Amino acid sequence: MKQVAITNFANQRVWVIGASSGIGEACAKALLQHNAKVALSSRRIERLEAIAKAFDPSQSLLLPVDVLNTAAIRNAHQTIIQQWGGIDLLLFVSGIYIPLRADDFNIEDAQKTVDSNILGPMRAVATALPDMLKAGRGHIAIVGSVAGYSGLPKALAYGPTKAAMINFCETLFYDLQPKGIGVHMISPGFVATEATAQNDFEMPALISAEEAAKEILQGIQRGEFDIHFPKRFSGFLKFLRILPYPIYFWIVRKFVKI
Ligand SMILES: NC(=O)c1ccc[n+]([C@@H]2O[C@H](COP(=O)([O-])OP(=O)(O)OC[C@H]3O[C@@H](n4cnc5c(N)ncnc54)[C@H](OP(=O)(O)O)[C@@H]3O)[C@@H](O)[C@H]2O)c1
């Protein structure tokens, strides 16, 4: 699927939301190494400062935000526009995972997950898009998950939010590709981060956050819409979702300790 690419990140103005740890931190560092200008956002300012300090300070902006707060996202966006005149890439990485099964399903955790993982990226996109549309250029990249492909155990709130992000990116693509704005739907498999450190099972095809960042940046450089990795795992899950349900459920039950 052909769409615009960022072939070289040098001097590109990138807003990374969820930059303080895990995949977002690794992406922010890799972008700074590629000489991009990076606006670093998330709640933990001290973690963002530590990343910025390790590089040329003029390369980054520190913009603490909580993705649940629309006004904070708008203020951060305003600052980037004032300082840099625009955004070439919005890279939305932030997300939360609360393991939930039917016997501990509760609306509080479900609401928190939906607000963070669906409305969070929607707030950022709604804020950044008007300027990109006016400029007729830019890129929107959203980190979803292979957990959004089809239902998996222990992801009673997380899975639906990631499925929603797949649909959101697909739907954005119709409108934005003809306008010259790139859309990148990012679906990682298991990545070793603070979020997955809580998992009490062996994670198949586990990769490091640095490997994930490399896949993400390369996918954007190639102009890919569907950036998924590691292929040995994401490809297998893509295959599973086209199987009839009885076979799909049988295989998942067989492979996952439920
Ligand atoms: N690790 C995996 O195996 C895996 C697999 C597939 C998809 N993913 C997705 O990858 C993304 C990153 O996950 P990760 O594994 O790197 O997790 P992580 O290390 O826990 O990082 C999560 C990031 O999101 C930020 N964040 C969370 N809630 C926020 C809020 N309300 N406002 C602002 N920032 C917020 C955190 O920053 P602060 O706490 O400083 O705010 C942090 O920077 C998530 O969307 C996750 O669903 C991860």
PDBQT file of the ligand as one rigid body, heavy atoms in Angstrom, charges set to zero:
ROOT
HETATM    1  N1  LIG A 301       5.257  -4.312  25.830  1.00  0.00    +0.000 N 
HETATM    2  C1  LIG A 301       4.527  -5.059  25.015  1.00  0.00    +0.000 C 
HETATM    3  O1  LIG A 301       4.683  -6.302  24.959  1.00  0.00    +0.000 OA
HETATM    4  C2  LIG A 301       3.534  -4.416  24.114  1.00  0.00    +0.000 A 
HETATM    5  C3  LIG A 301       2.951  -5.225  23.118  1.00  0.00    +0.000 A 
HETATM    6  C4  LIG A 301       2.030  -4.655  22.265  1.00  0.00    +0.000 A 
HETATM    7  C5  LIG A 301       1.699  -3.315  22.409  1.00  0.00    +0.000 A 
HETATM    8  N2  LIG A 301       2.253  -2.555  23.395  1.00  0.00    +0.000 N 
HETATM    9  C6  LIG A 301       1.851  -1.166  23.491  1.00  0.00    +0.000 C 
HETATM   10  O2  LIG A 301       3.005  -0.357  23.451  1.00  0.00    +0.000 OA
HETATM   11  C7  LIG A 301       2.742   0.872  24.134  1.00  0.00    +0.000 C 
HETATM   12  C8  LIG A 301       3.885   1.149  25.103  1.00  0.00    +0.000 C 
HETATM   13  O3  LIG A 301       3.896   0.117  26.059  1.00  0.00    +0.000 OA
HETATM   14  P1  LIG A 301       5.203  -0.317  26.871  1.00  0.00    +0.000 P 
HETATM   15  O4  LIG A 301       5.198  -1.791  26.921  1.00  0.00    +0.000 OA
HETATM   16  O5  LIG A 301       6.380   0.401  26.364  1.00  0.00    +0.000 OA
HETATM   17  O6  LIG A 301       4.775   0.180  28.317  1.00  0.00    +0.000 OA
HETATM   18  P2  LIG A 301       5.442   1.108  29.431  1.00  0.00    +0.000 P 
HETATM   19  O7  LIG A 301       6.903   0.876  29.535  1.00  0.00    +0.000 OA
HETATM   20  O8  LIG A 301       4.581   0.909  30.623  1.00  0.00    +0.000 OA
HETATM   21  O9  LIG A 301       5.226   2.586  28.827  1.00  0.00    +0.000 OA
HETATM   22  C9  LIG A 301       3.982   3.185  28.790  1.00  0.00    +0.000 C 
HETATM   23  C10 LIG A 301       4.167   4.641  28.453  1.00  0.00    +0.000 C 
HETATM   24  O10 LIG A 301       2.866   5.244  28.386  1.00  0.00    +0.000 OA
HETATM   25  C11 LIG A 301       2.886   6.395  29.210  1.00  0.00    +0.000 C 
HETATM   26  N3  LIG A 301       1.558   6.633  29.764  1.00  0.00    +0.000 N 
HETATM   27  C12 LIG A 301       0.733   5.737  30.348  1.00  0.00    +0.000 A 
HETATM   28  N4  LIG A 301      -0.373   6.348  30.771  1.00  0.00    +0.000 NA
HETATM   29  C13 LIG A 301      -0.237   7.662  30.448  1.00  0.00    +0.000 A 
HETATM   30  C14 LIG A 301      -1.042   8.802  30.637  1.00  0.00    +0.000 A 
HETATM   31  N5  LIG A 301      -2.232   8.752  31.252  1.00  0.00    +0.000 N 
HETATM   32  N6  LIG A 301      -0.598   9.993  30.163  1.00  0.00    +0.000 NA
HETATM   33  C15 LIG A 301       0.601  10.083  29.552  1.00  0.00    +0.000 A 
HETATM   34  N7  LIG A 301       1.404   9.036  29.341  1.00  0.00    +0.000 NA
HETATM   35  C16 LIG A 301       0.990   7.839  29.791  1.00  0.00    +0.000 A 
HETATM   36  C17 LIG A 301       3.913   6.102  30.289  1.00  0.00    +0.000 C 
HETATM   37  O11 LIG A 301       4.435   7.291  30.808  1.00  0.00    +0.000 OA
HETATM   38  P3  LIG A 301       4.125   7.947  32.240  1.00  0.00    +0.000 P 
HETATM   39  O12 LIG A 301       3.851   6.831  33.209  1.00  0.00    +0.000 OA
HETATM   40  O13 LIG A 301       5.379   8.719  32.530  1.00  0.00    +0.000 OA
HETATM   41  O14 LIG A 301       2.962   8.835  32.032  1.00  0.00    +0.000 OA
HETATM   42  C18 LIG A 301       4.973   5.394  29.482  1.00  0.00    +0.000 C 
HETATM   43  O15 LIG A 301       5.811   6.330  28.843  1.00  0.00    +0.000 OA
HETATM   44  C19 LIG A 301       1.378   0.721  24.780  1.00  0.00    +0.000 C 
HETATM   45  O16 LIG A 301       0.411   1.334  23.987  1.00  0.00    +0.000 OA
HETATM   46  C20 LIG A 301       1.182  -0.792  24.793  1.00  0.00    +0.000 C 
HETATM   47  O17 LIG A 301      -0.185  -1.138  24.800  1.00  0.00    +0.000 OA
HETATM   48  C21 LIG A 301       3.172  -3.083  24.242  1.00  0.00    +0.000 A 
ENDROOT
TORSDOF 0
